[in-house]
Amino acid sequence: MKKIVYIIIGVAVLGFGAFILMKNKEKNEAETSLVSKKNASVAVRIDTVKTEVPNLDYIANGTFEPSQQLEFPAENSGRVVRVLVDEGDMVKKGQTLAVIKGDQLSIELQNAKAAYQTALADSQRYENAFKTGGVTRQQLDQAKLNLVNAKARLDQAQINYGDASIKSSINGIVNKRNIEPGSVVSPGTVLFELVNVSTLKLKVTVNEQQVTTLKIGSPVKVTASVFPDKEFDGKITFIAPKADASLNFPVEVEIANNPGNELKAGMYGSAIFNSGKAKQEPIMAISRKAFVGGVGNNQVFVVKDSIAYLKKIVSGRILGEKVEVVKGLNEGDIVVVSGQINLQDSTKVTPIK
């Protein structure tokens, strides 16, 4: 009997303890829910609307190209008997690069010389004979015409014979050599490619607003991606009068001094263009990160008394990471620059730095 009493007392004690624990749990959950409602806010990063003088200088990227790049094709058929330069060699204008076997050309030149001498002698003989009435005017004119034709054939033969020696027409470096001694070439076969990198051209594109500030001959600072700490002096040598398919204008900047050929054709470079305006008026600007859905939507969240309000504004020029504000904000306003994805109009926020 006592055993049964003890069991009943034990069950009662356990039941009372479980009841107390459940009540405490409900109380804690209620307090937690209340605190959560009181402290419900979204953490965001903010920025202050400022009035500042904008830097309208801009950078355009492109690639360096040689000032001169020429391919030298063969003018006549023949076998290459000598190659006098190799890839990487510096060459000067007029220097012989290779010699093509010219036996046939030499024979043609000798025949042309002989024909010219014969035509010259005939012309002189007919002229003397005409003075004494031995030949007619028509015969004399025909002899003179034969002389002119013979001289033209001689000149052509001399040109063809001279083309057997391939000579450089520029100062530069041999970038490619496509022949070896013994190679058989035909007219049009590319023998060499020469480039002149003592002067380089940086080709870039600018938009319609930027191109209006540029002038031929204006100095430009140039940097190369492989030499980020160096600046090179350049000048504008070409501004396209017509936009390309992307509505940008091609511009060429010449870098005249390239000591030691540090810059190579094909490298990436940047031209730093000055806006051309001596003094800029201060403007109101915000970070482009403040815009909800991009600058084109013209919507930002403005924070006031820890509440974020969605506001419509009018934006102006995009100046790098800053955007001009034409209307809708005042200097000193606080705008959200990170965390907008979690916001709706009139959301409570907690600014963080």
C-alpha positions as CSV (number, residue, x, y, z in Angstrom):
1,M,0.0,0.0,0.0
2,K,2.8,2.4,0.9
3,K,4.5,1.6,-2.4
4,I,1.4,2.7,-4.3
5,V,1.3,5.9,-2.3
6,Y,4.9,6.7,-3.2
7,I,4.3,6.1,-6.8
8,I,1.3,8.4,-6.9
9,I,3.3,11.1,-5.1
10,G,6.2,10.7,-7.6
11,V,4.0,11.0,-10.6
12,A,2.4,14.2,-9.1
13,V,5.8,15.8,-8.5
14,L,6.9,15.0,-12.0
15,G,3.7,16.4,-13.5
16,F,4.0,19.6,-11.5
17,G,7.6,20.0,-12.6
18,A,6.7,19.6,-16.3
19,F,3.9,22.1,-15.9
20,I,6.3,24.7,-14.4
21,L,8.9,24.1,-17.2
22,M,6.2,24.6,-19.9
23,K,5.0,27.8,-18.4
24,N,8.6,29.1,-18.2
25,K,9.2,28.2,-21.9
26,E,6.0,30.0,-23.0
27,K,7.1,33.1,-21.0
28,N,10.6,33.1,-22.6
29,E,9.2,32.7,-26.1
30,A,6.8,35.5,-25.6
31,E,9.6,37.8,-24.3
32,T,11.8,36.8,-27.2
33,S,9.1,37.6,-29.7
34,L,8.5,40.9,-28.1
35,V,12.2,41.9,-28.2
36,S,12.4,40.7,-31.8
37,K,9.5,42.9,-32.8
38,K,11.0,45.9,-31.0
39,N,14.4,45.4,-32.6
40,A,13.4,44.2,-36.2
41,S,15.6,46.2,-38.5
42,V,17.9,45.6,-41.5
43,A,21.6,46.2,-41.4
44,V,22.7,48.5,-44.3
45,R,25.7,50.5,-45.4
46,I,25.1,54.2,-46.0
47,D,26.7,57.2,-47.6
48,T,26.2,61.0,-47.4
49,V,25.2,63.1,-50.3
50,K,28.0,65.6,-50.9
51,T,28.7,68.6,-53.1
52,E,32.1,68.4,-54.8
53,V,34.1,69.5,-57.9
54,P,34.0,66.5,-60.3
55,N,37.1,65.1,-62.0
56,L,36.1,64.8,-65.6
57,D,39.4,63.3,-66.8
58,Y,38.8,59.9,-68.3
59,I,40.7,56.8,-69.3
60,A,40.4,54.9,-72.6
61,N,41.9,51.5,-73.0
62,G,43.3,49.9,-76.2
63,T,46.3,48.1,-77.7
64,F,49.7,49.4,-78.9
65,E,50.4,49.0,-82.6
66,P,53.6,49.7,-84.5
67,S,53.9,52.9,-86.4
68,Q,54.9,51.0,-89.5
69,Q,54.3,47.3,-90.4
70,L,55.2,46.1,-93.9
71,E,55.2,42.7,-95.6
72,F,57.7,42.2,-98.4
73,P,56.5,39.9,-101.2
74,A,58.6,38.5,-104.0
75,E,58.2,40.4,-107.3
76,N,59.5,37.5,-109.5
77,S,59.8,33.8,-109.5
78,G,63.1,32.2,-108.6
79,R,65.1,30.3,-106.0
80,V,66.4,32.1,-102.9
81,V,70.2,32.0,-103.0
82,R,70.9,34.2,-99.9
83,V,69.0,35.3,-96.8
84,L,71.0,38.1,-95.1
85,V,68.8,38.8,-92.0
86,D,67.1,36.8,-89.3
87,E,64.1,37.4,-87.0
88,G,64.8,40.1,-84.5
89,D,67.5,41.8,-86.5
90,M,67.4,45.6,-86.8
91,V,67.4,46.7,-90.5
92,K,67.7,50.1,-92.2
93,K,66.0,51.5,-95.2
94,G,67.6,50.3,-98.4
95,Q,69.4,47.3,-96.7
96,T,69.3,44.1,-98.7
97,L,67.4,41.3,-96.9
98,A,67.6,38.5,-99.4
99,V,68.7,37.7,-102.9
100,I,66.8,35.6,-105.4
101,K,68.6,33.8,-108.2
102,G,68.4,36.1,-111.2
103,D,70.0,34.2,-114.1
104,Q,67.0,34.5,-116.4
105,L,66.5,38.1,-115.3
106,S,70.2,38.8,-116.1
107,I,69.8,37.4,-119.6
108,E,66.6,39.4,-120.2
109,L,68.5,42.5,-119.0
110,Q,71.4,41.9,-121.5
111,N,69.0,41.3,-124.3
112,A,67.2,44.5,-123.5
113,K,70.4,46.4,-123.4
114,A,71.4,45.0,-126.8
115,A,68.0,45.9,-128.3
116,Y,68.3,49.4,-127.0
117,Q,71.7,49.9,-128.4
118,T,70.5,48.7,-131.8
119,A,67.5,51.0,-131.7
120,L,69.7,53.9,-130.7
121,A,72.0,53.3,-133.7
122,D,69.1,52.9,-136.1
123,S,67.6,56.1,-134.9
124,Q,70.8,58.0,-135.4
125,R,71.4,56.5,-138.8
126,Y,67.9,57.3,-140.0
127,E,68.2,60.9,-138.7
128,N,71.4,61.4,-140.7
129,A,69.9,59.8,-143.8
130,F,66.8,62.0,-143.5
131,K,69.0,65.1,-143.8
132,T,70.3,63.9,-147.2
133,G,66.9,62.7,-148.4
134,G,67.8,59.0,-148.1
135,V,64.7,58.1,-145.9
136,T,61.3,59.6,-145.5
137,R,59.9,61.4,-142.4
138,Q,57.7,58.3,-141.7
139,Q,60.7,56.0,-141.6
140,L,62.5,58.4,-139.2
141,D,59.5,58.6,-136.9
142,Q,59.2,54.9,-136.8
143,A,62.9,54.6,-135.9
144,K,62.5,57.1,-133.1
145,L,59.4,55.1,-131.8
146,N,61.4,51.9,-131.9
147,L,64.0,53.7,-129.7
148,V,61.4,54.8,-127.2
149,N,60.0,51.2,-126.9
150,A,63.5,49.7,-126.5
151,K,64.3,52.1,-123.7
152,A,61.0,51.2,-121.9
153,R,61.9,47.5,-122.2
154,L,65.4,48.2,-120.9
155,D,64.0,50.1,-117.9
156,Q,61.5,47.2,-117.1
157,A,64.3,44.6,-117.3
158,Q,66.5,46.7,-115.0
159,I,63.6,46.9,-112.5
160,N,63.0,43.2,-112.7
161,Y,66.7,42.4,-112.2
162,G,66.8,44.8,-109.2
163,D,63.8,43.1,-107.7
164,A,65.9,40.0,-107.3
165,S,67.5,41.8,-104.4
166,I,64.9,42.2,-101.7
167,K,65.6,45.5,-99.9
168,S,63.9,47.1,-96.9
169,S,61.9,50.3,-97.5
170,I,61.7,51.2,-93.7
171,N,63.8,51.2,-90.6
172,G,62.6,48.5,-88.3
173,I,62.9,45.0,-86.9
174,V,62.5,41.7,-88.7
175,N,59.4,40.2,-87.0
176,K,59.0,37.2,-89.4
177,R,61.2,35.5,-91.9
178,N,59.3,33.1,-94.1
179,I,62.1,31.8,-96.4
180,E,65.4,29.9,-96.2
181,P,68.2,29.6,-98.7
182,G,67.0,27.3,-101.5
183,S,63.3,28.2,-101.1
184,V,61.5,28.6,-104.4
185,V,59.3,31.6,-104.5
186,S,56.7,33.0,-106.9
187,P,55.4,36.6,-107.3
188,G,53.4,37.6,-104.3
189,T,55.1,35.2,-101.8
190,V,55.6,37.0,-98.5
191,L,59.2,36.8,-97.6
192,F,59.5,39.1,-94.5
193,E,57.5,41.1,-92.1
194,L,59.1,44.2,-90.7
195,V,57.8,46.4,-87.9
196,N,58.9,49.8,-86.6
197,V,58.3,50.1,-82.8
198,S,60.5,53.1,-82.2
199,T,57.2,54.9,-82.5
200,L,54.0,53.2,-81.4
201,K,50.3,54.0,-81.8
202,L,47.8,53.4,-79.1
203,K,44.3,52.9,-80.6
204,V,41.3,53.6,-78.4
205,T,37.7,54.6,-78.7
206,V,35.8,57.4,-76.9
207,N,32.1,58.4,-76.8
208,E,30.4,61.4,-78.4
209,Q,30.7,63.6,-75.3
210,Q,34.4,62.8,-74.8
211,V,35.4,63.3,-78.5
212,T,34.3,66.9,-78.4
213,T,37.1,67.7,-75.9
214,L,39.9,66.3,-78.0
215,K,42.1,68.0,-80.6
216,I,44.8,66.7,-83.0
217,G,48.3,67.3,-81.4
218,S,47.1,67.5,-77.8
219,P,49.4,65.9,-75.3
220,V,48.2,62.7,-73.6
221,K,49.7,60.6,-70.8
222,V,49.9,56.9,-71.6
223,T,50.4,53.9,-69.3
224,A,50.9,50.2,-70.1
225,S,49.4,47.4,-68.2
226,V,52.8,45.7,-67.7
227,F,54.4,49.0,-66.5
228,P,51.7,50.4,-64.1
229,D,54.1,52.8,-62.4
230,K,55.4,54.3,-65.6
231,E,53.9,57.1,-67.7
232,F,54.8,57.7,-71.4
233,D,54.3,60.9,-73.3
234,G,51.9,60.8,-76.3
235,K,50.0,63.1,-78.5
236,I,46.7,62.7,-80.5
237,T,47.4,62.1,-84.2
238,F,44.0,60.9,-85.4
239,I,40.4,61.5,-84.4
240,A,37.9,59.6,-86.6
241,P,35.3,61.9,-88.3
242,K,32.7,59.1,-88.1
243,A,31.6,56.8,-85.2
244,D,32.0,53.1,-85.5
245,A,29.2,50.5,-85.3
246,S,29.1,50.9,-81.5
247,L,28.7,54.7,-81.8
248,N,32.2,55.3,-80.4
249,F,34.9,57.3,-82.2
250,P,38.3,55.7,-82.9
251,V,41.3,57.8,-81.7
252,E,45.0,57.2,-82.2
253,V,47.7,58.4,-79.7
254,E,51.3,58.3,-80.9
255,I,54.1,57.5,-78.4
256,A,57.1,59.0,-80.0
257,N,59.8,57.9,-77.6
258,N,60.2,54.2,-76.8
259,P,63.7,53.8,-75.3
260,G,65.0,50.3,-75.4
261,N,61.7,49.2,-77.1
262,E,60.2,48.7,-73.7
263,L,56.7,48.9,-75.2
264,K,55.8,46.1,-77.6
265,A,53.1,46.1,-80.2
266,G,50.1,44.2,-79.0
267,M,50.4,45.2,-75.3
268,Y,47.4,46.7,-73.5
269,G,47.6,50.4,-72.8
270,S,45.6,53.3,-71.4
271,A,45.3,56.9,-72.5
272,I,44.5,59.4,-69.8
273,F,42.6,62.3,-71.4
274,N,42.1,65.6,-69.8
275,S,38.6,67.0,-69.9
276,G,40.0,70.3,-71.3
277,K,38.0,72.5,-69.0
278,A,40.1,74.6,-66.7
279,K,37.5,75.0,-64.0
280,Q,34.5,72.8,-63.1
281,E,31.5,73.9,-61.1
282,P,30.7,71.9,-58.0
283,I,28.0,69.3,-58.3
284,M,26.0,67.1,-55.9
285,A,26.9,63.5,-56.3
286,I,26.3,60.0,-54.8
287,S,27.8,56.6,-55.2
288,R,26.4,54.7,-58.2
289,K,25.9,51.8,-55.7
290,A,23.1,53.7,-54.1
291,F,20.7,53.2,-57.1
292,V,18.1,50.5,-56.8
293,G,18.2,48.3,-60.0
294,G,20.8,50.5,-61.7
295,V,21.3,54.2,-62.4
296,G,18.6,54.2,-65.1
297,N,15.9,53.5,-62.6
298,N,16.6,56.7,-60.7
299,Q,15.5,55.3,-57.3
300,V,17.4,55.3,-54.0
301,F,16.7,54.6,-50.4
302,V,17.0,57.7,-48.2
303,V,17.5,57.1,-44.4
304,K,15.8,59.4,-41.9
305,D,15.4,58.6,-38.2
306,S,16.5,55.0,-38.9
307,I,13.8,54.5,-41.5
308,A,14.7,53.9,-45.2
309,Y,12.3,55.6,-47.6
310,L,12.3,54.7,-51.3
311,K,12.7,58.0,-53.3
312,K,12.6,58.9,-56.9
313,I,15.4,61.3,-58.1
314,V,16.8,62.7,-61.3
315,S,20.4,61.6,-62.1
316,G,22.9,63.3,-64.4
317,R,26.3,62.4,-65.6
318,I,28.0,59.2,-64.6
319,L,31.5,60.1,-63.4
320,G,33.3,56.9,-62.7
321,E,31.9,55.5,-59.4
322,K,30.0,58.7,-58.8
323,V,26.7,59.9,-60.3
324,E,25.6,63.5,-60.5
325,V,22.3,64.2,-58.8
326,V,20.2,66.8,-60.6
327,K,17.0,66.7,-58.5
328,G,15.5,64.9,-55.6
329,L,18.2,65.0,-52.9
330,N,19.8,67.6,-50.7
331,E,23.4,67.9,-49.5
332,G,23.8,65.9,-46.3
333,D,21.0,63.4,-47.0
334,I,21.9,59.8,-46.1
335,V,21.5,57.2,-48.8
336,V,21.8,53.4,-48.6
337,V,24.7,52.0,-50.7
338,S,24.5,48.3,-49.7
339,G,21.7,46.1,-48.5
340,Q,18.9,47.5,-50.7
341,I,17.8,43.9,-51.7
342,N,16.4,43.5,-48.2
343,L,14.5,46.8,-48.1
344,Q,11.1,48.0,-48.8
345,D,9.7,51.5,-48.5
346,S,9.6,52.6,-44.8
347,T,11.8,49.7,-43.6
348,K,13.6,50.2,-40.3
349,V,17.4,50.0,-40.7
350,T,20.5,49.8,-38.7
351,P,23.4,51.7,-40.4
352,I,26.8,49.9,-40.3
353,K,30.2,51.1,-41.4
